[in-house]
Amino acid sequence: MPVTTGYLPFGKYRTFYRISGFKTNQAPLLLLHGGPGSTHQYFEHLDELAVKSQRQLIMYDQLGCGRSSRPDQHPDLYQAATWVAELINLRQKLGLAQVHLLGQSWGGMLAIMYLCDHAPTGIKSVILSSTLSNADLWQKELHRLLKFMPQNEQQIIRQAEEQQDFTSEAYLRANQHFMELHCQSATKTATDFGQQAYLTAWGPNEYHPSGNLRNYNYTAKLVELKLPALIISGTDDLCTPLIAKTMFDQLPQARWELFAGCRHLPFIESPRKYQQLLSEWLQQHDF
Protein backbone atom coordinates (compact mmCIF):
# COMPACT_ATOMS: atom_id res chain seq x y z
CA MET A 1 0.00 0.00 0.00
CA PRO A 2 1.49 3.36 -1.01
CA VAL A 3 2.16 6.08 1.56
CA THR A 4 2.83 9.63 0.43
CA THR A 5 4.12 12.39 2.68
CA GLY A 6 4.85 16.04 2.09
CA TYR A 7 4.42 19.63 3.20
CA LEU A 8 1.88 22.27 2.26
CA PRO A 9 2.43 26.02 2.62
CA PHE A 10 0.18 27.62 5.22
CA GLY A 11 0.90 31.33 5.25
CA LYS A 12 4.54 31.63 6.28
CA TYR A 13 4.38 28.20 7.92
CA ARG A 14 3.93 24.69 6.60
CA THR A 15 1.70 21.70 7.32
CA PHE A 16 2.98 18.12 7.19
CA TYR A 17 0.57 15.63 5.61
CA ARG A 18 0.48 11.88 5.07
CA ILE A 19 -1.72 10.01 2.59
CA SER A 20 -2.12 6.23 2.73
CA GLY A 21 -3.76 4.09 0.07
CA PHE A 22 -4.49 4.28 -3.64
CA LYS A 23 -6.59 7.08 -5.09
CA THR A 24 -9.98 5.68 -6.09
CA ASN A 25 -13.46 6.95 -6.92
CA GLN A 26 -14.36 6.70 -3.24
CA ALA A 27 -14.20 9.90 -1.22
CA PRO A 28 -11.10 10.02 1.01
CA LEU A 29 -11.32 9.96 4.79
CA LEU A 30 -9.78 13.12 6.23
CA LEU A 31 -8.57 12.64 9.80
CA LEU A 32 -8.28 15.39 12.43
CA HIS A 33 -6.13 14.44 15.40
CA GLY A 34 -6.58 15.38 19.03
CA GLY A 35 -4.76 17.57 21.49
CA PRO A 36 -4.54 20.33 20.60
CA GLY A 37 -0.92 19.31 20.21
CA SER A 38 -1.07 15.62 19.46
CA THR A 39 0.00 14.38 15.99
CA HIS A 40 -1.25 12.26 13.12
CA GLN A 41 0.84 9.29 14.27
CA TYR A 42 -1.83 7.34 16.13
CA PHE A 43 -4.00 7.42 13.00
CA GLU A 44 -1.41 5.24 11.29
CA HIS A 45 -3.11 2.38 13.18
CA LEU A 46 -5.97 2.86 10.70
CA ASP A 47 -3.89 2.32 7.55
CA GLU A 48 -5.52 -1.05 6.93
CA LEU A 49 -8.83 0.77 6.53
CA ALA A 50 -7.54 2.30 3.29
CA VAL A 51 -7.47 -1.21 1.81
CA LYS A 52 -10.74 -2.34 3.39
CA SER A 53 -12.70 0.69 2.23
CA GLN A 54 -10.78 1.24 -1.03
CA ARG A 55 -10.14 4.90 -0.36
CA GLN A 56 -7.29 7.14 0.72
CA LEU A 57 -6.76 8.16 4.33
CA ILE A 58 -5.47 11.70 4.64
CA MET A 59 -3.90 12.77 7.91
CA TYR A 60 -1.77 15.72 8.94
CA ASP A 61 -0.02 17.38 11.86
CA GLN A 62 -1.79 20.56 12.90
CA LEU A 63 0.23 23.72 13.38
CA GLY A 64 2.19 23.51 16.64
CA CYS A 65 2.97 19.81 16.72
CA GLY A 66 4.67 16.91 15.00
CA ARG A 67 6.46 17.68 11.75
CA SER A 68 4.45 20.82 10.98
CA SER A 69 5.69 24.29 11.88
CA ARG A 70 5.81 24.96 15.61
CA PRO A 71 5.81 28.72 16.17
CA ASP A 72 5.90 28.45 19.96
CA GLN A 73 7.27 31.99 20.14
CA HIS A 74 3.83 33.13 18.91
CA PRO A 75 1.41 31.21 21.16
CA ASP A 76 -1.44 33.52 20.11
CA LEU A 77 -1.56 31.47 16.90
CA TYR A 78 -2.68 28.42 18.86
CA GLN A 79 -6.40 29.01 18.68
CA ALA A 80 -9.42 27.58 16.88
CA ALA A 81 -9.41 30.16 14.07
CA THR A 82 -5.87 29.20 13.08
CA TRP A 83 -6.55 25.47 12.99
CA VAL A 84 -9.81 25.92 11.06
CA ALA A 85 -7.96 28.08 8.52
CA GLU A 86 -5.29 25.38 8.26
CA LEU A 87 -7.95 22.74 7.57
CA ILE A 88 -9.52 24.90 4.85
CA ASN A 89 -6.07 25.48 3.35
CA LEU A 90 -5.28 21.76 3.37
CA ARG A 91 -8.51 20.86 1.55
CA GLN A 92 -7.82 23.52 -1.07
CA LYS A 93 -4.17 22.63 -1.62
CA LEU A 94 -4.84 18.87 -1.85
CA GLY A 95 -7.96 19.31 -3.98
CA LEU A 96 -10.22 17.49 -1.53
CA ALA A 97 -13.58 18.42 -3.02
CA GLN A 98 -15.39 15.40 -1.53
CA VAL A 99 -14.38 13.85 1.80
CA HIS A 100 -15.62 12.05 4.85
CA LEU A 101 -14.39 13.85 7.97
CA LEU A 102 -13.25 12.12 11.17
CA GLY A 103 -12.31 14.13 14.25
CA GLN A 104 -10.92 12.46 17.36
CA SER A 105 -11.08 14.29 20.72
CA TRP A 106 -9.99 17.90 20.01
CA GLY A 107 -10.15 16.96 16.32
CA GLY A 108 -13.88 16.42 16.76
CA MET A 109 -14.21 19.89 18.24
CA LEU A 110 -12.35 21.23 15.22
CA ALA A 111 -14.69 19.34 12.89
CA ILE A 112 -17.77 20.68 14.68
CA MET A 113 -16.56 24.30 14.54
CA TYR A 114 -15.62 23.93 10.87
CA LEU A 115 -19.02 22.47 9.96
CA CYS A 116 -21.11 24.86 12.06
CA ASP A 117 -19.26 28.10 11.35
CA HIS A 118 -18.24 27.59 7.71
CA ALA A 119 -20.89 25.24 6.26
CA PRO A 120 -18.32 23.64 3.92
CA THR A 121 -19.46 21.78 0.83
CA GLY A 122 -18.37 18.27 -0.11
CA ILE A 123 -18.53 16.69 3.36
CA LYS A 124 -20.30 13.37 2.87
CA SER A 125 -20.39 12.43 6.55
CA VAL A 126 -18.70 13.23 9.85
CA ILE A 127 -17.36 10.79 12.43
CA LEU A 128 -17.07 12.26 15.93
CA SER A 129 -14.76 9.94 17.82
CA SER A 130 -14.39 10.42 21.61
CA THR A 131 -15.07 14.12 21.40
CA LEU A 132 -17.29 16.83 22.87
CA SER A 133 -19.58 19.72 22.06
CA ASN A 134 -19.26 21.60 25.36
CA ALA A 135 -16.08 22.24 27.35
CA ASP A 136 -17.99 22.94 30.57
CA LEU A 137 -19.81 19.62 30.42
CA TRP A 138 -16.48 17.90 29.72
CA GLN A 139 -14.96 19.54 32.79
CA LYS A 140 -17.90 18.55 34.99
CA GLU A 141 -17.95 14.95 33.77
CA LEU A 142 -14.20 14.51 34.22
CA HIS A 143 -14.40 15.90 37.73
CA ARG A 144 -17.11 13.31 38.36
CA LEU A 145 -14.69 10.63 37.13
CA LEU A 146 -12.05 12.00 39.47
CA LYS A 147 -14.30 11.03 42.39
CA PHE A 148 -13.60 7.37 41.61
CA MET A 149 -9.87 7.92 42.13
CA PRO A 150 -8.18 7.04 45.45
CA GLN A 151 -8.84 9.71 48.08
CA ASN A 152 -5.20 10.75 48.34
CA GLU A 153 -4.99 11.31 44.57
CA GLN A 154 -8.23 13.29 44.60
CA GLN A 155 -6.77 15.54 47.30
CA ILE A 156 -3.52 16.02 45.38
CA ILE A 157 -5.39 17.02 42.21
CA ARG A 158 -7.77 19.28 44.15
CA GLN A 159 -4.81 21.04 45.76
CA ALA A 160 -3.10 21.48 42.40
CA GLU A 161 -6.21 23.14 41.00
CA GLU A 162 -6.65 25.38 44.06
CA GLN A 163 -3.02 26.51 43.92
CA GLN A 164 -2.85 26.52 40.11
CA ASP A 165 0.39 24.56 40.40
CA PHE A 166 0.54 21.47 38.21
CA THR A 167 4.24 20.74 38.59
CA SER A 168 4.64 18.59 41.69
CA GLU A 169 5.71 14.96 41.34
CA ALA A 170 2.68 13.85 43.37
CA TYR A 171 0.30 15.67 41.02
CA LEU A 172 2.04 14.32 37.91
CA ARG A 173 1.71 10.76 39.20
CA ALA A 174 -1.96 11.23 40.09
CA ASN A 175 -2.73 12.77 36.71
CA GLN A 176 -0.89 9.97 34.93
CA HIS A 177 -3.01 7.44 36.81
CA PHE A 178 -6.20 9.23 35.74
CA MET A 179 -5.07 9.24 32.11
CA GLU A 180 -4.17 5.57 32.25
CA LEU A 181 -7.69 4.82 33.50
CA HIS A 182 -9.49 6.79 30.82
CA CYS A 183 -7.16 7.62 27.95
CA GLN A 184 -4.23 5.28 27.41
CA SER A 185 -2.43 8.60 27.17
CA ALA A 186 -2.25 9.64 23.53
CA THR A 187 1.20 11.09 24.21
CA LYS A 188 2.44 7.52 24.52
CA THR A 189 1.46 6.82 20.92
CA ALA A 190 2.94 9.98 19.44
CA THR A 191 6.24 11.78 19.44
CA ASP A 192 6.69 15.54 19.05
CA PHE A 193 3.66 16.42 21.15
CA GLY A 194 3.00 20.17 20.99
CA GLN A 195 2.96 21.06 24.67
CA GLN A 196 2.76 24.81 24.07
CA ALA A 197 -0.24 24.38 21.77
CA TYR A 198 -2.00 22.23 24.37
CA LEU A 199 -1.32 24.58 27.28
CA THR A 200 -2.34 27.66 25.31
CA ALA A 201 -5.55 26.33 23.82
CA TRP A 202 -6.73 23.82 26.43
CA GLY A 203 -4.84 23.86 29.72
CA PRO A 204 -2.58 21.84 32.03
CA ASN A 205 -4.66 18.65 31.88
CA GLU A 206 -7.88 17.21 30.45
CA TYR A 207 -10.18 18.16 33.34
CA HIS A 208 -9.04 21.75 33.89
CA PRO A 209 -9.68 23.66 30.63
CA SER A 210 -8.22 27.11 31.22
CA GLY A 211 -6.94 27.96 27.73
CA ASN A 212 -8.65 29.86 24.93
CA LEU A 213 -11.01 26.93 24.22
CA ARG A 214 -12.44 26.96 27.74
CA ASN A 215 -15.71 28.59 26.59
CA TYR A 216 -16.22 26.22 23.67
CA ASN A 217 -19.93 25.30 23.46
CA TYR A 218 -21.50 24.14 20.20
CA THR A 219 -24.20 21.83 21.58
CA ALA A 220 -27.12 24.04 20.53
CA LYS A 221 -25.65 24.49 17.04
CA LEU A 222 -25.46 20.76 16.31
CA VAL A 223 -29.11 20.74 15.24
CA GLU A 224 -28.03 22.76 12.18
CA LEU A 225 -25.86 19.91 10.89
CA LYS A 226 -27.99 17.86 8.52
CA LEU A 227 -25.25 15.51 7.30
CA PRO A 228 -24.92 11.91 8.55
CA ALA A 229 -22.97 11.82 11.81
CA LEU A 230 -21.43 8.80 13.55
CA ILE A 231 -20.55 9.22 17.21
CA ILE A 232 -18.04 6.77 18.69
CA SER A 233 -17.04 6.54 22.34
CA GLY A 234 -15.88 4.04 24.93
CA THR A 235 -17.48 3.08 28.23
CA ASP A 236 -14.30 4.15 30.08
CA ASP A 237 -13.62 7.12 27.83
CA LEU A 238 -12.87 10.71 28.78
CA CYS A 239 -15.86 11.21 26.50
CA THR A 240 -18.38 9.79 28.96
CA PRO A 241 -21.71 8.36 27.80
CA LEU A 242 -23.42 11.58 28.92
CA ILE A 243 -21.10 13.68 26.74
CA ALA A 244 -21.67 11.39 23.76
CA LYS A 245 -25.45 11.30 24.26
CA THR A 246 -25.56 15.09 24.51
CA MET A 247 -24.24 15.24 20.94
CA PHE A 248 -26.40 12.34 19.78
CA ASP A 249 -29.57 14.04 21.04
CA GLN A 250 -28.87 17.23 19.07
CA LEU A 251 -27.68 15.87 15.72
CA PRO A 252 -30.56 15.25 13.27
CA GLN A 253 -28.93 12.28 11.49
CA ALA A 254 -26.85 10.65 14.21
CA ARG A 255 -25.80 7.12 15.06
CA TRP A 256 -23.93 6.34 18.27
CA GLU A 257 -21.69 3.32 18.82
CA LEU A 258 -20.49 2.72 22.39
CA PHE A 259 -17.41 0.48 22.66
CA ALA A 260 -17.49 -1.66 25.81
CA GLY A 261 -14.30 -1.59 27.86
CA CYS A 262 -12.58 1.04 25.70
CA ARG A 263 -10.97 4.25 26.82
CA HIS A 264 -10.22 7.36 24.74
CA LEU A 265 -8.68 5.54 21.76
CA PRO A 266 -11.06 2.72 20.74
CA PHE A 267 -9.45 2.54 17.30
CA ILE A 268 -6.33 1.27 19.08
CA GLU A 269 -8.01 -0.78 21.81
CA SER A 270 -10.65 -2.38 19.57
CA PRO A 271 -9.17 -2.01 16.07
CA ARG A 272 -11.12 -4.72 14.23
CA LYS A 273 -14.51 -3.54 15.45
CA TYR A 274 -13.62 0.11 14.87
CA GLN A 275 -12.36 -0.44 11.34
CA GLN A 276 -15.30 -2.65 10.41
CA LEU A 277 -17.71 -0.01 11.70
CA LEU A 278 -15.95 2.72 9.73
CA SER A 279 -15.75 0.63 6.57
CA GLU A 280 -19.48 -0.06 6.61
CA TRP A 281 -20.34 3.53 7.54
CA LEU A 282 -18.22 5.04 4.77
CA GLN A 283 -19.61 2.68 2.16
CA GLN A 284 -23.15 3.44 3.26
CA HIS A 285 -22.62 7.20 2.92
CA ASP A 286 -20.46 7.35 -0.19
CA PHE A 287 -23.42 8.28 -2.39
SVG drawing of the C-alpha trace seen along z (x, -y; Angstrom):
<svg xmlns="http://www.w3.org/2000/svg" viewBox="-33 -36 43 43">
<polyline fill="none" stroke="black" stroke-width="0.4" points="0.0,0.0 1.5,-3.4 2.2,-6.1 2.8,-9.6 4.1,-12.4 4.9,-16.0 4.4,-19.6 1.9,-22.3 2.4,-26.0 0.2,-27.6 0.9,-31.3 4.5,-31.6 4.4,-28.2 3.9,-24.7 1.7,-21.7 3.0,-18.1 0.6,-15.6 0.5,-11.9 -1.7,-10.0 -2.1,-6.2 -3.8,-4.1 -4.5,-4.3 -6.6,-7.1 -10.0,-5.7 -13.5,-6.9 -14.4,-6.7 -14.2,-9.9 -11.1,-10.0 -11.3,-10.0 -9.8,-13.1 -8.6,-12.6 -8.3,-15.4 -6.1,-14.4 -6.6,-15.4 -4.8,-17.6 -4.5,-20.3 -0.9,-19.3 -1.1,-15.6 0.0,-14.4 -1.3,-12.3 0.8,-9.3 -1.8,-7.3 -4.0,-7.4 -1.4,-5.2 -3.1,-2.4 -6.0,-2.9 -3.9,-2.3 -5.5,1.1 -8.8,-0.8 -7.5,-2.3 -7.5,1.2 -10.7,2.3 -12.7,-0.7 -10.8,-1.2 -10.1,-4.9 -7.3,-7.1 -6.8,-8.2 -5.5,-11.7 -3.9,-12.8 -1.8,-15.7 0.0,-17.4 -1.8,-20.6 0.2,-23.7 2.2,-23.5 3.0,-19.8 4.7,-16.9 6.5,-17.7 4.4,-20.8 5.7,-24.3 5.8,-25.0 5.8,-28.7 5.9,-28.5 7.3,-32.0 3.8,-33.1 1.4,-31.2 -1.4,-33.5 -1.6,-31.5 -2.7,-28.4 -6.4,-29.0 -9.4,-27.6 -9.4,-30.2 -5.9,-29.2 -6.5,-25.5 -9.8,-25.9 -8.0,-28.1 -5.3,-25.4 -8.0,-22.7 -9.5,-24.9 -6.1,-25.5 -5.3,-21.8 -8.5,-20.9 -7.8,-23.5 -4.2,-22.6 -4.8,-18.9 -8.0,-19.3 -10.2,-17.5 -13.6,-18.4 -15.4,-15.4 -14.4,-13.9 -15.6,-12.0 -14.4,-13.9 -13.3,-12.1 -12.3,-14.1 -10.9,-12.5 -11.1,-14.3 -10.0,-17.9 -10.1,-17.0 -13.9,-16.4 -14.2,-19.9 -12.4,-21.2 -14.7,-19.3 -17.8,-20.7 -16.6,-24.3 -15.6,-23.9 -19.0,-22.5 -21.1,-24.9 -19.3,-28.1 -18.2,-27.6 -20.9,-25.2 -18.3,-23.6 -19.5,-21.8 -18.4,-18.3 -18.5,-16.7 -20.3,-13.4 -20.4,-12.4 -18.7,-13.2 -17.4,-10.8 -17.1,-12.3 -14.8,-9.9 -14.4,-10.4 -15.1,-14.1 -17.3,-16.8 -19.6,-19.7 -19.3,-21.6 -16.1,-22.2 -18.0,-22.9 -19.8,-19.6 -16.5,-17.9 -15.0,-19.5 -17.9,-18.5 -17.9,-15.0 -14.2,-14.5 -14.4,-15.9 -17.1,-13.3 -14.7,-10.6 -12.0,-12.0 -14.3,-11.0 -13.6,-7.4 -9.9,-7.9 -8.2,-7.0 -8.8,-9.7 -5.2,-10.8 -5.0,-11.3 -8.2,-13.3 -6.8,-15.5 -3.5,-16.0 -5.4,-17.0 -7.8,-19.3 -4.8,-21.0 -3.1,-21.5 -6.2,-23.1 -6.6,-25.4 -3.0,-26.5 -2.8,-26.5 0.4,-24.6 0.5,-21.5 4.2,-20.7 4.6,-18.6 5.7,-15.0 2.7,-13.9 0.3,-15.7 2.0,-14.3 1.7,-10.8 -2.0,-11.2 -2.7,-12.8 -0.9,-10.0 -3.0,-7.4 -6.2,-9.2 -5.1,-9.2 -4.2,-5.6 -7.7,-4.8 -9.5,-6.8 -7.2,-7.6 -4.2,-5.3 -2.4,-8.6 -2.2,-9.6 1.2,-11.1 2.4,-7.5 1.5,-6.8 2.9,-10.0 6.2,-11.8 6.7,-15.5 3.7,-16.4 3.0,-20.2 3.0,-21.1 2.8,-24.8 -0.2,-24.4 -2.0,-22.2 -1.3,-24.6 -2.3,-27.7 -5.6,-26.3 -6.7,-23.8 -4.8,-23.9 -2.6,-21.8 -4.7,-18.7 -7.9,-17.2 -10.2,-18.2 -9.0,-21.8 -9.7,-23.7 -8.2,-27.1 -6.9,-28.0 -8.7,-29.9 -11.0,-26.9 -12.4,-27.0 -15.7,-28.6 -16.2,-26.2 -19.9,-25.3 -21.5,-24.1 -24.2,-21.8 -27.1,-24.0 -25.6,-24.5 -25.5,-20.8 -29.1,-20.7 -28.0,-22.8 -25.9,-19.9 -28.0,-17.9 -25.2,-15.5 -24.9,-11.9 -23.0,-11.8 -21.4,-8.8 -20.5,-9.2 -18.0,-6.8 -17.0,-6.5 -15.9,-4.0 -17.5,-3.1 -14.3,-4.1 -13.6,-7.1 -12.9,-10.7 -15.9,-11.2 -18.4,-9.8 -21.7,-8.4 -23.4,-11.6 -21.1,-13.7 -21.7,-11.4 -25.5,-11.3 -25.6,-15.1 -24.2,-15.2 -26.4,-12.3 -29.6,-14.0 -28.9,-17.2 -27.7,-15.9 -30.6,-15.2 -28.9,-12.3 -26.8,-10.6 -25.8,-7.1 -23.9,-6.3 -21.7,-3.3 -20.5,-2.7 -17.4,-0.5 -17.5,1.7 -14.3,1.6 -12.6,-1.0 -11.0,-4.3 -10.2,-7.4 -8.7,-5.5 -11.1,-2.7 -9.5,-2.5 -6.3,-1.3 -8.0,0.8 -10.6,2.4 -9.2,2.0 -11.1,4.7 -14.5,3.5 -13.6,-0.1 -12.4,0.4 -15.3,2.6 -17.7,0.0 -16.0,-2.7 -15.7,-0.6 -19.5,0.1 -20.3,-3.5 -18.2,-5.0 -19.6,-2.7 -23.2,-3.4 -22.6,-7.2 -20.5,-7.4 -23.4,-8.3"/>
</svg>
